[in-house]
């Protein structure tokens, strides 16, 4: 549960064509997997996969889905449920195959779904509460050509589209028709949206996988190398093939961090929301431009230059909420109307990013219990003025108060919108299962943070009981009831 930006930036190394045994990224093509040290950045991992060319993957590999913000470590990204937009692959945590974790008792243990089914669902998204992740294995897929399309809409038009999908989805669920459920979800599978709140418009970006022959047939792919963000990051004119063949430092440099100077407030951001909205729209145009690209370039992710530009401009706080898909359309229409009538766009400078994730089994997954719409919002005003950004906070509050929205575990908003977080209410079917994993792996609370969220209570019948007595090898006992924490 973090606020703001970390005080340092991982310095990605230039990777060799034939990595040494201690290089922190290993691809197993036979098992379609990649194993990486937890401290490797998501950007480095994605670029390494894309540039790994072989007879089994002539265009390299990629993750099934990845996030917009790719400069966090892969270990931290998995531990907090970082995601892109996909009903098939879901978050990075759902793409996990194995985790190596240092536990509270000092042992290093490898966890898989098969070996520890209960603990696995807790460790997929653990927020650092269960131990220290040192290494993880993820499923990979061969890169292929992807057609990216873009539609420019009003925010009301986009909200109506979500409402239509919501209605189709809930109707299919109510009718017990799984094929219609799948068809409804397909309407938003991999969809990503930039919502420019001050100007009340939205850019909807959709994707279609193409036949491999399209790689050679489509000329827009010929310029892909020039737009690729290289792992070394030192020469943007180098092609992917050039970088993949470079010899350079390996493991020691993966964890090297470069200190970032403290960012001074930028008074210019205090006002003129529409101007800034249009400014960032111009910056984002190339990112969403239609065309045919390989996966790594097709799906939205912040480029290295965009990341550095944002770091150099101003300090900001990043919030994200998730809304159940069965009310997402109603919710978004309400928020769009409120934003228009109450000028909530005055609190926004950069576009809101909207994405979609399917049902996940991890106990602390935002999408545990069903597919959700994720809404990422950045506050670029309060750090400049030293005052609360009331229009921005009002919008976040609408999602939390009116839309059953859950907060992202790795982003801001917890003090303001979850000061008395009640896990049994927000995660009614899984909160106490996670608590039982804590009882087993960290009974002395070595990894308990300063946050007050980590509280579990249980009853048996109508009587309170010791929580640990309700825990077994499969998690929380069905003989007990997971109950609210009460008042804070």
C-alpha positions as a printed NumPy array, in Angstrom:
array([[  0.   ,   0.   ,   0.   ],
       [  2.229,   2.679,  -1.338],
       [  1.832,   6.366,  -2.071],
       [  3.869,   8.362,  -4.54 ],
       [  6.98 ,   7.281,  -6.382],
       [  9.924,   5.264,  -5.039],
       [ 13.084,   7.268,  -4.276],
       [ 15.223,   5.352,  -6.757],
       [ 15.107,   3.786, -10.195],
       [ 16.409,   0.379, -11.192],
       [ 19.284,   0.614, -13.647],
       [ 18.696,  -2.126, -16.238],
       [ 21.825,  -3.826, -17.545],
       [ 22.752,  -4.65 , -21.102],
       [ 22.261,  -8.377, -21.353],
       [ 24.562, -10.83 , -23.126],
       [ 23.503, -13.102, -25.973],
       [ 24.598, -16.19 , -24.022],
       [ 23.755, -15.461, -20.374],
       [ 26.024, -16.961, -17.719],
       [ 24.547, -19.425, -15.199],
       [ 24.063, -16.702, -12.608],
       [ 22.202, -14.344, -14.946],
       [ 18.882, -13.584, -13.211],
       [ 16.588, -14.441, -16.157],
       [ 16.276, -18.011, -17.465],
       [ 13.895, -19.126, -20.205],
       [ 12.69 , -22.734, -20.377],
       [ 11.211, -23.127, -23.831],
       [ 10.147, -26.718, -23.243],
       [  7.956, -25.632, -20.346],
       [  6.989, -22.233, -21.824],
       [  8.243, -20.451, -18.716],
       [ 10.709, -17.85 , -17.545],
       [ 12.351, -17.691, -14.13 ],
       [ 13.586, -14.324, -12.904],
       [ 15.073, -12.852,  -9.758],
       [ 12.481, -10.803,  -7.879],
       [ 14.569,  -7.646,  -8.283],
       [ 14.489,  -7.705, -12.093],
       [ 12.301,  -4.91 , -13.442],
       [  9.251,  -5.81 , -15.485],
       [ 10.616,  -3.686, -18.339],
       [ 13.902,  -5.606, -18.429],
       [ 12.081,  -8.942, -18.307],
       [  9.715,  -8.004, -21.143],
       [ 12.511,  -6.717, -23.365],
       [ 14.688,  -9.746, -22.644],
       [ 11.815, -12.056, -23.628],
       [ 11.049, -10.086, -26.793],
       [ 14.671, -10.272, -27.933],
       [ 15.079, -14.003, -27.184],
       [ 14.798, -15.443, -30.697],
       [ 14.878, -19.201, -31.319],
       [ 13.547, -21.894, -33.628],
       [ 10.546, -22.226, -31.321],
       [  9.875, -18.503, -31.183],
       [ 11.293, -16.651, -34.163],
       [  9.785, -13.384, -32.868],
       [ 10.726, -13.884, -29.239],
       [  8.45 , -14.319, -26.237],
       [  6.223, -12.193, -24.035],
       [  3.979, -12.428, -20.998],
       [  0.314, -13.089, -21.687],
       [ -0.578,  -9.662, -20.288],
       [  1.505,  -6.934, -18.693],
       [  1.037,  -3.555, -17.117],
       [  1.258,   0.07 , -18.227],
       [  3.797,   0.883, -15.499],
       [  6.687,  -1.515, -16.133],
       [  9.53 ,  -0.024, -14.09 ],
       [  8.668,  -1.756, -10.827],
       [ 10.396,  -5.002,  -9.892],
       [  8.68 ,  -8.166, -11.047],
       [  8.582,  -9.417,  -7.461],
       [  6.798,  -6.305,  -6.234],
       [  4.481,  -6.308,  -9.243],
       [  3.346,  -9.862,  -8.53 ],
       [  3.039,  -9.315,  -4.769],
       [  0.57 ,  -6.447,  -5.296],
       [ -1.481,  -7.889,  -8.167],
       [ -0.129,  -5.65 , -10.932],
       [ -2.059,  -6.136, -14.164],
       [ -2.699,  -5.166, -17.744],
       [ -6.069,  -5.791, -19.37 ],
       [ -7.075,  -9.377, -20.096],
       [ -9.874, -11.754, -19.207],
       [ -7.737, -14.682, -20.395],
       [ -4.41 , -14.082, -18.652],
       [ -5.574, -11.727, -15.872],
       [ -2.924, -10.134, -13.637],
       [  0.766, -11.049, -13.405],
       [ -0.108, -13.   , -10.256],
       [ -2.347, -15.34 , -12.258],
       [  0.504, -16.01 , -14.69 ],
       [  2.713, -17.366, -11.89 ],
       [  3.976, -20.947, -11.967],
       [  6.335, -20.957,  -8.947],
       [  7.639, -18.714,  -6.169],
       [ 10.785, -18.909,  -4.028],
       [ 10.138, -17.229,  -0.683],
       [ 12.229, -16.621,   2.433],
       [  9.868, -17.353,   5.312],
       [  9.728, -15.955,   8.824],
       [ 11.57 , -19.012,  10.17 ],
       [ 14.51 , -18.288,   7.866],
       [ 13.93 , -21.103,   5.394],
       [ 13.842, -20.686,   1.62 ],
       [ 10.88 , -22.567,   0.172],
       [  9.623, -23.054,  -3.374],
       [  5.841, -22.865,  -3.698],
       [  3.677, -24.081,  -6.576],
       [ -0.059, -24.546,  -6.974],
       [  0.349, -28.317,  -6.865],
       [  2.637, -28.494,  -3.836],
       [  0.848, -25.995,  -1.577],
       [ -2.653, -25.315,  -2.984],
       [ -3.883, -23.253,  -0.014],
       [ -0.695, -21.282,   0.571],
       [ -0.306, -20.745,  -3.158],
       [ -3.518, -18.701,  -3.287],
       [ -2.187, -16.59 ,  -0.434],
       [  1.294, -16.087,  -1.904],
       [  0.094, -15.136,  -5.387],
       [ -0.731, -11.702,  -3.944],
       [  0.852, -11.398,  -0.513],
       [  1.669,  -7.657,  -0.247],
       [  4.883,  -8.655,   1.549],
       [  2.918, -10.067,   4.491],
       [  4.045, -13.694,   4.197],
       [  7.752, -13.485,   3.423],
       [ 10.365, -12.182,   1.009],
       [ 10.053, -13.24 ,  -2.624],
       [ 13.492, -13.971,  -4.082],
       [ 12.655, -15.631,  -7.408],
       [  9.575, -16.396,  -9.446],
       [  8.571, -18.369, -12.529],
       [  5.98 , -17.09 , -14.99 ],
       [  4.288, -18.574, -18.009],
       [  5.374, -17.124, -21.37 ],
       [  3.909, -17.221, -24.869],
       [  5.517, -16.657, -28.279],
       [  5.195, -13.127, -29.605],
       [  2.898, -12.638, -32.56 ],
       [  1.492,  -9.852, -34.672],
       [ -1.306,  -7.819, -33.108],
       [ -3.673,  -5.379, -34.801],
       [ -4.177,  -2.332, -32.585],
       [ -7.218,  -0.159, -33.216],
       [ -8.398,   3.058, -31.61 ],
       [-11.799,   4.714, -31.303],
       [-12.264,   8.264, -30.04 ],
       [-15.485,   8.678, -28.079],
       [-17.121,  10.957, -25.587],
       [-16.88 ,   9.631, -22.049],
       [-20.677,   9.233, -22.044],
       [-20.486,   7.073, -25.189],
       [-17.82 ,   4.869, -23.656],
       [-19.789,   4.526, -20.42 ],
       [-22.779,   3.404, -22.497],
       [-20.619,   0.736, -24.138],
       [-19.636,  -0.584, -20.717],
       [-23.3  ,  -0.552, -19.688],
       [-24.228,  -2.693, -22.709],
       [-21.472,  -5.187, -21.888],
       [-22.548,  -5.237, -18.236],
       [-26.127,  -6.002, -19.212],
       [-25.092,  -8.773, -21.605],
       [-22.826, -10.275, -18.946],
       [-25.376, -10.194, -16.112],
       [-28.108, -11.543, -18.38 ],
       [-25.896, -14.471, -19.392],
       [-24.992, -15.135, -15.758],
       [-28.63 , -15.056, -14.667],
       [-29.528, -17.446, -17.471],
       [-26.67 , -19.814, -16.655],
       [-25.448, -19.632, -20.249],
       [-21.64 , -19.908, -20.113],
       [-21.15 , -19.42 , -23.846],
       [-22.991, -16.096, -23.642],
       [-20.892, -15.139, -20.605],
       [-17.765, -15.731, -22.666],
       [-19.216, -13.739, -25.57 ],
       [-20.045, -10.808, -23.271],
       [-16.542, -10.746, -21.778],
       [-15.036, -10.888, -25.264],
       [-16.456,  -7.411, -25.896],
       [-13.888,  -5.979, -23.463],
       [-11.102,  -8.558, -23.56 ],
       [ -7.765,  -6.699, -23.639],
       [ -9.559,  -3.346, -24.04 ],
       [ -7.731,  -0.364, -22.538],
       [ -9.064,   3.165, -22.331],
       [ -7.584,   6.606, -21.743],
       [-10.275,   8.833, -20.219],
       [ -9.529,  12.551, -20.411],
       [-11.807,  13.786, -17.642],
       [-11.44 ,  17.591, -18.139],
       [-12.345,  17.357, -21.846],
       [-14.929,  14.569, -21.384],
       [-13.556,  12.29 , -24.073],
       [-12.109,   8.778, -24.149],
       [ -9.739,   6.829, -26.372],
       [-10.699,   3.174, -26.528],
       [ -7.921,   0.845, -27.672],
       [ -8.653,  -2.737, -28.766],
       [ -6.506,  -5.598, -30.064],
       [ -6.77 ,  -8.561, -32.412],
       [ -4.194, -11.328, -32.728],
       [ -3.154, -11.932, -36.329],
       [ -1.869, -14.873, -38.304],
       [  1.963, -15.146, -38.162],
       [  2.125, -14.389, -41.883],
       [  1.005, -10.859, -41.083],
       [  4.409, -10.174, -39.558],
       [  6.098, -10.308, -42.941],
       [  3.167,  -8.877, -44.861],
       [  2.588,  -5.719, -42.861],
       [  5.006,  -2.869, -43.477],
       [  4.275,  -1.097, -40.183],
       [  6.29 ,  -3.755, -38.413],
       [  9.443,  -2.686, -40.214],
       [  9.798,   0.37 , -37.971],
       [  9.215,  -1.595, -34.789],
       [ 12.884,  -1.868, -33.807],
       [ 13.288,   1.898, -33.799],
       [ 10.407,   2.195, -31.332],
       [ 11.589,  -0.609, -29.049],
       [ 12.696,   0.362, -25.569],
       [ 15.969,  -1.468, -25.115],
       [ 16.987,  -3.18 , -21.906],
       [ 20.176,  -1.178, -21.718],
       [ 18.354,   2.067, -22.372],
       [ 21.535,   3.845, -23.483],
       [ 21.02 ,   4.075, -27.231],
       [ 17.431,   4.227, -28.52 ],
       [ 18.62 ,   3.884, -32.117],
       [ 19.908,   0.351, -31.562],
       [ 17.767,  -2.405, -33.023],
       [ 16.446,  -5.323, -30.988],
       [ 18.85 ,  -7.676, -32.77 ],
       [ 21.819,  -5.487, -31.883],
       [ 20.949,  -5.408, -28.204],
       [ 20.194,  -9.123, -27.98 ],
       [ 23.734,  -9.865, -29.164],
       [ 25.517,  -7.462, -26.834],
       [ 27.926,  -8.633, -24.201],
       [ 27.686,  -6.686, -20.99 ],
       [ 27.451,  -6.856, -17.216],
       [ 24.902,  -9.274, -15.849],
       [ 23.685, -10.111, -12.352],
       [ 25.536,  -7.428, -10.324],
       [ 23.868,  -4.684, -12.332],
       [ 20.316,  -5.974, -12.162],
       [ 19.85 ,  -4.663,  -8.625],
       [ 21.837,  -1.457,  -9.088],
       [ 19.675,   1.542,  -8.286],
       [ 20.146,   5.121,  -9.347],
       [ 19.054,   7.705,  -6.798],
       [ 16.431,  10.123,  -8.042],
       [ 16.588,  13.76 ,  -6.958],
       [ 13.651,  15.024,  -4.951],
       [ 11.117,  16.618,  -7.268],
       [ 10.149,  20.182,  -6.506],
       [  6.495,  21.198,  -6.9  ],
       [  5.488,  22.41 , -10.34 ],
       [  3.152,  25.39 ,  -9.788],
       [  2.034,  25.324, -13.423],
       [  0.079,  22.136, -12.725],
       [ -2.071,  23.822, -10.098],
       [ -4.58 ,  25.033, -12.69 ],
       [ -5.717,  24.878, -16.325],
       [ -6.913,  21.285, -16.306],
       [ -8.109,  21.296, -19.929],
       [ -4.767,  22.566, -21.221],
       [ -2.863,  19.861, -19.362],
       [ -5.323,  17.214, -20.478],
       [ -4.703,  18.166, -24.102],
       [ -0.943,  18.31 , -23.476],
       [ -0.857,  14.733, -22.216],
       [ -3.183,  13.648, -25.015],
       [ -0.584,  14.846, -27.504],
       [  2.098,  12.872, -25.663],
       [ -0.021,   9.709, -25.744],
       [ -1.03 ,   9.804, -29.422],
       [  1.856,   7.665, -30.661],
       [  1.3  ,   5.174, -27.857],
       [ -2.228,   4.365, -29.048],
       [ -1.766,   4.853, -32.805],
       [ -3.504,   2.121, -34.852],
       [ -1.343,  -0.389, -36.691],
       [  0.138,  -3.881, -36.62 ],
       [  2.87 ,  -4.528, -34.084],
       [  4.408,  -7.373, -32.13 ],
       [  2.902,  -7.938, -28.656],
       [  5.592,  -6.   , -26.765],
       [  4.927,  -2.857, -28.802],
       [  1.204,  -3.346, -29.398],
       [ -0.08 ,  -3.433, -25.84 ],
       [  0.005,  -0.214, -23.88 ],
       [  2.953,   0.253, -21.551],
       [  4.799,   3.371, -20.532],
       [  7.924,   3.807, -22.649],
       [ 11.267,   4.445, -20.995],
       [ 11.27 ,   8.037, -22.229],
       [  7.719,   8.617, -20.959],
       [  8.667,   7.19 , -17.572],
       [ 11.689,   9.471, -17.264],
       [  9.69 ,  12.474, -18.447],
       [  7.029,  11.899, -15.798],
       [  9.705,  11.509, -13.11 ],
       [ 11.28 ,  14.812, -14.093],
       [  8.064,  16.825, -14.254],
       [  6.423,  16.688, -10.86 ],
       [  5.679,  14.553,  -7.8  ],
       [  2.299,  12.827,  -7.87 ],
       [  0.191,  10.117,  -6.207],
       [ -1.306,   7.18 ,  -8.051],
       [ -4.637,   5.661,  -7.036],
       [ -6.468,   2.661,  -8.478],
       [ -9.836,   1.108,  -7.739],
       [-11.627,  -1.914,  -9.157],
       [-15.377,  -2.222,  -9.717],
       [-17.327,  -5.479, -10.234],
       [-18.192,  -5.899, -13.903],
       [-21.822,  -6.627, -13.059],
       [-22.252,  -2.982, -12.004],
       [-19.39 ,  -1.364, -13.956],
       [-21.587,   0.294, -16.573],
       [-24.022,   1.743, -14.044],
       [-21.078,   2.929, -11.962],
       [-19.225,   4.575, -14.823],
       [-22.324,   6.336, -16.11 ],
       [-22.942,   7.744, -12.633],
       [-19.326,   8.894, -12.248],
       [-19.253,  10.456, -15.731],
       [-22.441,  12.39 , -14.957],
       [-21.094,  13.553, -11.596],
       [-17.775,  14.562, -13.152],
       [-19.602,  16.681, -15.73 ],
       [-22.119,  18.32 , -13.413],
       [-19.651,  19.041, -10.591],
       [-16.548,  19.87 , -12.674],
       [-14.536,  17.027, -11.177],
       [-12.263,  17.216, -14.212],
       [-10.627,  20.214, -12.519],
       [ -8.749,  17.719, -10.34 ],
       [ -7.174,  15.813, -13.238],
       [ -4.16 ,  16.515, -15.44 ],
       [ -3.289,  13.15 , -17.009],
       [ -5.815,  10.671, -18.429],
       [ -7.486,   8.032, -16.311],
       [ -6.491,   4.528, -17.463],
       [ -9.276,   1.907, -17.522],
       [ -8.607,  -1.834, -17.903],
       [-10.38 ,  -5.158, -17.306],
       [ -9.416,  -8.366, -15.484],
       [-11.198, -11.707, -15.118],
       [-12.003, -13.691, -11.985],
       [ -8.873, -14.618,  -9.987],
       [ -8.354, -17.241,  -7.297],
       [ -5.705, -15.467,  -5.205],
       [ -7.192, -14.617,  -1.814],
       [ -6.241, -10.927,  -1.993],
       [ -6.864, -10.481,  -5.723],
       [ -8.948,  -7.406,  -6.485],
       [-10.798,  -9.627,  -8.958],
       [-11.425, -12.429,  -6.461],
       [-15.106, -13.224,  -6.866],
       [-15.586, -12.118, -10.461],
       [-14.307,  -9.94 , -13.315],
       [-13.691,  -6.267, -12.633],
       [-13.103,  -2.907, -14.28 ],
       [ -9.924,  -1.237, -13.   ],
       [ -9.673,   2.557, -12.908],
       [ -6.211,   4.096, -12.446],
       [ -6.14 ,   7.786, -11.474],
       [ -3.183,  10.107, -10.821],
       [ -3.284,  13.178,  -8.589],
       [ -0.85 ,  15.75 , -10.009],
       [ -2.299,  18.679,  -8.068],
       [ -2.058,  18.177,  -4.297],
       [  1.733,  17.764,  -4.272],
       [  2.071,  21.051,  -6.162],
       [ -0.281,  23.115,  -4.011],
       [  0.173,  21.49 ,  -0.609],
       [ -3.63 ,  21.331,  -0.373],
       [ -6.068,  18.417,  -0.876],
       [ -7.222,  17.932,  -4.455],
       [-10.916,  17.911,  -3.636],
       [-12.375,  17.211,  -7.126],
       [ -9.979,  14.279,  -7.555],
       [-10.704,  12.862,  -4.102],
       [-14.42 ,  13.269,  -4.691],
       [-14.206,  11.052,  -7.768],
       [-12.226,   8.382,  -5.947],
       [-14.816,   8.583,  -3.179],
       [-17.641,   8.008,  -5.649],
       [-16.069,   4.746,  -6.765],
       [-15.468,   3.631,  -3.172],
       [-18.823,   4.682,  -1.744],
       [-21.181,   3.96 ,  -4.647],
       [-19.523,   1.202,  -6.7  ],
       [-18.225,  -1.443,  -4.269],
       [-14.718,  -0.482,  -5.395],
       [-11.656,  -2.142,  -3.89 ],
       [ -8.359,  -0.299,  -3.564],
       [ -5.237,  -1.568,  -5.323],
       [ -2.788,  -3.051,  -2.798],
       [  0.214,  -1.239,  -4.256],
       [ -1.154,   2.267,  -4.757],
       [ -2.365,   5.309,  -2.845],
       [ -5.672,   6.026,  -1.14 ],
       [ -5.552,   3.818,   1.947],
       [ -5.372,   6.531,   4.621],
       [ -8.152,   8.539,   2.962],
       [-10.501,   5.745,   1.884],
       [ -9.682,   2.712,   4.049],
       [ -8.575,   4.089,   7.403],
       [-10.691,   1.398,   9.074],
       [-10.253,  -1.316,   6.447],
       [-12.427,  -4.355,   7.127],
       [-11.109,  -7.308,   5.16 ],
       [-13.986,  -9.569,   6.148],
       [-16.385,  -7.136,   4.48 ],
       [-14.307,  -6.28 ,   1.407],
       [-13.083,  -9.845,   0.783],
       [-15.859, -11.902,   2.404],
       [-14.955, -15.218,   0.764],
       [-11.178, -15.139,   1.144],
       [ -9.966, -12.719,   3.83 ],
       [ -9.82 , -15.282,   6.616],
       [ -8.193, -17.848,   4.31 ],
       [ -5.354, -15.365,   3.895],
       [ -5.307, -14.875,   7.659],
       [ -4.812, -18.613,   8.09 ],
       [ -1.837, -18.466,   5.728],
       [ -0.393, -15.74 ,   7.976],
       [ -0.938, -17.985,  10.993],
       [  0.995, -20.778,   9.298],
       [  3.863, -18.844,   7.699],
       [  4.303, -15.865,  10.023],
       [  2.741, -16.667,  13.413],
       [  4.979, -14.152,  15.221],
       [  4.16 , -11.326,  12.789],
       [  7.723, -10.689,  11.619],
       [  6.386,  -9.362,   8.315],
       [  3.512,  -7.345,   9.742],
       [  3.653,  -3.788,   8.417],
       [  2.718,  -0.53 ,  10.13 ],
       [ -0.682,  -0.736,   8.44 ],
       [ -3.655,  -1.669,  10.614],
       [ -5.365,  -3.755,   7.927],
       [ -3.937,  -7.117,   9.027],
       [ -6.626,  -8.146,  11.484],
       [ -8.746, -11.275,  11.538],
       [-11.631, -12.31 ,  13.764],
       [-13.757, -15.447,  13.895],
       [-16.778, -16.902,  15.614],
       [-18.059, -20.41 ,  15.962],
       [-21.798, -20.368,  16.237],
       [-22.41 , -17.059,  17.944],
       [-19.341, -17.102,  20.156],
       [-15.953, -15.475,  19.453],
       [-13.104, -17.969,  19.212],
       [ -9.345, -17.808,  18.856],
       [ -8.76 , -17.203,  15.17 ],
       [ -5.959, -19.787,  14.907],
       [ -8.375, -22.501,  16.062],
       [-10.316, -22.016,  12.82 ],
       [ -7.298, -22.624,  10.58 ],
       [ -6.289, -25.891,   8.962],
       [ -4.177, -27.163,   6.096],
       [ -6.84 , -26.083,   3.596],
       [ -7.325, -22.617,   5.038],
       [-10.234, -21.24 ,   7.058],
       [-12.585, -23.857,   8.475],
       [-16.184, -23.971,   7.252],
       [-17.174, -24.598,  10.874],
       [-16.215, -21.   ,  11.699],
       [-17.458, -17.634,  10.522],
       [-15.128, -14.851,   9.321],
       [-16.417, -11.733,  11.047],
       [-15.9  ,  -7.999,  10.831],
       [-13.215,  -6.27 ,  12.883],
       [-15.774,  -3.917,  14.376],
       [-14.864,  -0.331,  15.233],
       [-11.288,   0.892,  14.874]])
